[in-house]
Amino acid sequence: MSQRHVPTTPTRAIPLAPRIRRFSPASFIGVGVSVAVVIVMAAMPYIVPIGSTRQLTDLFIFIVLATSWNLLAGYGGMVSIGQQAFIGVGAYSIVVLVGLAGFNQLLSIPLAAVVCGIIALPISYLAFRLVGGYFAIGTWVIAEVLRLITVRFKEVGAGSGYSVPPMADVDRDMRIAIGYWAALVIAVVVVVAVVALVRSRLGLALTAVRDEPVAAATSGVNVVSSQRIVFIISAAAAGAAGALIAVTTLTVQPNSIYSVNWTTYMIFMVVIGGIGSIEGPIIGAVLFWVFRELLADYGEVYLIGLGLIAVVMVLVAPNGIWGLITGRRRVHLFPVGYRLDLRLPGEARKTR
């Protein structure tokens, strides 16, 4: 008796080893747009008036400050209100390197960042003995101590400040353009460095530490070492911002450069944009810069308006503007997340 042939429908094969992808369609677009924006920004000194170039320099400094504070609080879980300490140290490093030692201004900016990172190491052993609100207040006290130490040295102008000598044989317009390009490069380097850090094993450890330090410690994460590395990197980034402020303004005054207002600006930018993300601090920095430019004629009143906006955002959208945009979706404009790809190799090629 012959057997009947029963037709079978082909079944979809499931890959034995699903692939983990870093890039998503959103991150491909985000990286491409970011590169295009950086290229356009690099050409701005040839397009816009020199006064607008100086204002855009402040935008890049704000991006560096917001990104550094977000790394500390958003990923490291350390809320500091004393980051102005490293802004001041970075600025006065320029005073010493350029004004007293005669170093090149551009080469002094990374050196100032290194100095702040070195100083942050012993400070971390003192600050890390405090937790929670005590840590926040302790960092503010440390900043005040550094300011008081600075004003005792007459060589750097004591309490009256110091005027940084401009670049030799460089006219004013070119000096502003060079400061602009330096700020753009520092902003790009800081953002890329934070993306690389979040992508690394240290980034995963920081996420665990931020969410639940005790559980992270029991899982084998060295909580203190991870936070210390972040503290040092954040201090170096803030120091680079302080060095940029000194190079672009050519004036360093202790009461202003060590002012707690700098940390207030950082907190505002991160809270408005969205803490714990790469995109949020950039959005917050842009908005803060726009608000400052539009409301600068109203004096300090605009700070009250910014404070009210921050309070409303915390109540209505605690995840910031980036949280409102993405909602519950895990959207990253930079390749920092993970995606599980269950497609077969042939299907993956077809869909690209």
C-alpha positions in Angstrom: 0.0 0.0 0.0 1.5 3.3 -1.1 1.9 6.0 1.5 0.3 9.4 0.8 2.6 12.3 0.7 1.4 15.0 3.1 2.7 18.5 2.1 4.3 20.4 4.9 4.7 24.1 5.2 8.2 25.4 5.9 8.7 26.6 9.4 10.7 29.7 10.3 14.1 28.8 11.7 15.1 30.4 14.9 18.7 31.5 15.2 20.5 29.4 17.9 22.5 32.4 19.0 20.5 35.7 19.0 22.7 38.7 18.3 23.0 41.7 20.6 23.1 45.0 18.7 24.1 48.4 20.0 22.7 50.5 17.1 19.1 51.0 16.5 17.4 52.9 13.7 17.0 55.8 16.1 20.7 55.7 17.0 21.8 55.5 13.4 19.8 58.7 12.7 20.9 60.3 15.9 24.6 59.8 15.2 24.3 60.9 11.6 22.4 64.1 12.6 24.9 64.8 15.4 27.9 64.5 13.0 26.1 66.9 10.6 25.4 69.4 13.4 29.0 69.3 14.6 30.2 70.0 11.0 27.8 72.9 10.6 28.8 74.3 14.0 32.5 74.1 13.1 31.8 76.4 10.2 29.8 78.9 12.2 32.7 81.4 12.7 32.7 81.9 8.9 28.9 82.3 8.8 27.6 84.3 11.7 28.9 87.5 13.2 31.7 87.3 15.8 29.4 88.3 18.6 27.1 85.3 17.9 30.2 83.1 17.9 31.0 84.2 21.4 27.5 83.5 22.5 27.6 80.0 21.0 30.8 79.3 22.9 28.7 79.6 26.1 26.3 77.0 24.8 29.2 74.5 24.4 30.4 75.3 27.9 26.8 74.6 29.2 26.7 71.3 27.4 30.0 70.3 29.1 28.8 71.3 32.5 25.4 69.6 32.2 26.9 66.4 30.8 29.5 66.3 33.6 26.8 66.8 36.4 24.5 64.2 34.8 27.3 61.7 34.7 27.9 62.3 38.4 24.2 62.3 39.6 22.3 60.6 36.8 24.7 57.6 36.4 26.8 57.7 39.5 23.9 58.5 41.9 25.9 61.2 43.6 24.0 64.5 43.9 26.7 67.2 44.4 26.1 70.9 44.8 29.8 71.7 44.9 31.0 71.1 41.3 31.9 74.8 41.1 35.0 73.7 43.1 36.5 72.1 40.0 35.3 74.9 37.7 37.3 77.3 39.9 40.3 75.0 40.0 40.2 74.6 36.2 40.0 78.3 35.7 42.9 79.0 38.1 44.9 76.3 36.5 44.8 78.4 33.4 45.9 81.4 35.5 49.0 79.5 36.7 49.8 77.8 33.4 49.2 80.7 31.1 49.6 83.8 33.2 52.5 82.7 35.4 54.2 79.9 33.5 53.6 81.2 30.0 52.1 78.0 28.6 50.0 78.0 25.4 46.3 78.6 26.1 45.0 75.7 24.0 47.4 73.2 25.4 46.6 74.4 29.0 42.9 73.4 28.7 43.5 69.6 28.8 46.2 70.1 31.4 43.7 72.0 33.6 41.3 69.1 33.3 44.1 66.7 34.4 44.9 68.9 37.4 41.2 68.8 38.4 41.1 65.0 38.1 44.2 64.7 40.2 42.8 67.0 42.9 39.5 65.2 42.8 41.1 61.9 43.9 42.0 63.0 47.5 38.8 65.0 47.7 36.8 61.9 46.9 38.2 60.1 50.0 36.9 62.9 52.1 33.6 63.4 50.4 32.7 59.7 50.2 32.6 59.5 53.9 29.3 61.4 53.6 26.1 60.0 52.1 22.9 61.5 50.8 22.2 65.1 51.8 25.4 65.2 53.8 27.4 64.4 50.6 25.7 67.3 48.8 26.3 69.8 51.5 29.8 68.5 52.0 30.8 69.1 48.4 29.5 72.7 48.8 31.7 73.1 51.8 34.7 71.7 50.0 34.1 74.3 47.2 34.1 77.1 49.7 37.3 75.9 51.3 39.0 75.8 47.9 37.8 79.4 47.2 39.2 80.6 50.6 42.5 78.9 49.9 42.7 80.5 46.4 42.1 84.1 47.7 45.1 83.7 50.1 47.5 83.7 47.2 48.5 87.1 45.9 50.3 85.6 42.9 46.9 84.7 41.4 45.2 88.0 42.3 43.9 87.1 45.7 40.3 88.2 46.1 40.4 90.7 43.2 41.0 88.1 40.5 43.4 87.8 37.7 43.5 88.9 34.0 44.7 86.1 31.7 46.9 87.4 29.0 45.5 86.9 25.5 47.2 84.9 22.8 50.2 86.6 21.4 50.0 87.9 17.8 46.3 86.9 17.5 43.7 89.5 16.8 40.4 89.7 18.8 38.2 88.1 16.1 40.5 85.1 15.6 40.9 84.7 19.3 37.2 84.4 19.8 37.0 81.9 16.9 39.8 79.8 18.4 38.0 79.8 21.7 34.8 78.8 20.0 36.5 75.8 18.2 38.1 74.8 21.5 34.8 74.8 23.3 33.2 72.8 20.5 36.0 70.2 20.6 35.8 69.9 24.4 32.0 69.5 24.2 32.2 66.7 21.6 35.0 64.9 23.5 33.0 65.0 26.8 29.8 63.7 25.2 31.6 61.0 23.3 33.6 60.0 26.4 30.3 59.7 28.4 28.8 57.6 25.7 31.8 55.3 25.7 31.7 55.1 29.5 28.0 54.2 29.6 28.7 51.5 26.9 31.4 49.9 29.0 31.2 47.5 31.9 31.7 50.5 34.2 28.5 51.9 32.7 26.6 48.8 33.6 28.0 48.8 37.1 27.0 52.5 37.5 23.4 51.7 36.4 23.2 49.0 39.1 24.8 51.3 41.7 22.4 54.1 40.9 19.3 51.9 41.1 20.3 49.9 44.2 23.8 50.2 45.7 23.4 47.3 48.2 22.1 44.9 45.5 25.0 46.0 43.2 27.5 45.4 45.9 26.2 41.9 46.6 26.3 41.2 42.9 30.1 41.8 42.8 30.2 45.5 41.8 32.8 47.6 43.6 30.5 50.5 44.4 33.1 52.8 45.9 35.6 52.4 43.1 33.0 52.8 40.4 31.7 56.0 42.0 35.3 57.3 42.5 36.1 56.9 38.8 32.9 58.8 37.9 33.7 61.5 40.5 37.2 62.0 39.0 35.9 62.1 35.3 33.1 64.5 36.2 35.6 66.8 38.0 38.0 66.7 35.0 35.1 67.7 32.7 34.0 70.5 35.0 37.6 71.7 35.1 37.8 71.8 31.4 34.7 74.0 31.4 36.3 76.3 33.9 39.4 76.5 31.8 37.3 77.4 28.7 35.6 80.1 30.8 39.0 81.6 31.7 40.4 81.3 28.1 37.3 82.9 26.5 36.7 85.7 29.1 40.3 86.3 30.0 39.2 87.2 33.5 39.1 85.0 36.6 37.5 86.3 39.8 37.2 83.9 42.8 33.7 84.9 43.9 32.2 84.4 40.5 34.1 81.3 39.3 33.5 79.5 42.6 29.9 80.6 42.7 27.3 78.0 43.6 25.2 79.4 40.7 27.2 77.2 38.3 26.0 74.1 40.0 22.5 75.6 40.1 22.7 76.0 36.3 23.9 72.4 36.0 21.0 71.0 38.0 18.5 73.1 36.1 19.8 71.9 32.7 19.8 68.2 33.7 16.4 68.3 35.4 14.7 70.1 32.5 16.3 67.9 29.9 16.1 64.6 31.6 18.5 63.1 34.2 20.1 59.7 33.5 20.3 60.1 29.7 22.8 61.3 27.2 20.3 63.4 25.3 18.6 65.1 28.2 21.5 67.3 29.4 22.1 68.5 25.8 18.5 69.5 25.4 18.5 71.2 28.8 21.7 73.1 28.0 20.2 74.3 24.7 17.0 75.5 26.4 18.9 77.2 29.3 21.1 79.0 26.7 18.0 80.1 24.8 16.3 81.3 27.9 19.3 83.2 29.0 19.7 84.9 25.6 16.1 85.9 25.4 15.6 87.0 29.0 19.1 88.4 29.7 17.8 92.0 29.7 15.6 91.3 32.7 18.5 90.7 35.0 18.3 88.1 37.7 14.5 87.9 37.3 15.0 85.3 34.6 16.5 83.0 37.2 13.2 83.1 39.1 11.4 82.1 36.0 13.9 79.2 35.4 13.3 78.0 38.9 9.6 78.0 38.4 10.0 76.1 35.2 12.2 73.5 37.0 9.6 73.0 39.8 6.8 72.5 37.3 8.9 70.1 35.3 9.7 68.0 38.4 6.0 67.8 39.3 4.7 67.2 35.8 7.5 65.4 34.0 10.1 64.1 36.5 12.0 62.4 33.6 12.4 65.8 31.8 11.7 66.7 28.3 13.5 63.7 26.9 11.3 61.5 29.0 8.2 63.3 27.6 9.5 62.7 24.0 10.3 59.0 24.5 7.6 58.0 27.0 8.0 54.4 27.9 9.9 53.5 24.8 13.6 52.9 25.1 14.8 55.3 22.5 18.5 56.3 22.3 19.9 58.7 19.8 23.4 57.5 20.8 24.3 53.7 20.8 24.3 53.1 24.5 21.5 50.5 24.8 21.1 46.9 23.8 18.8 45.4 21.3 18.1 41.6 20.9 18.0 40.8 17.2 16.2 37.5 16.5 16.3 37.8 12.8 18.1 35.3 10.6 21.3 36.5 8.9 19.5 36.5 5.5 16.6 38.5 6.8 18.9 41.0 8.5 20.6 41.7 5.1 17.2 42.1 3.4 15.9 44.6 5.9 19.0 46.8 5.9 
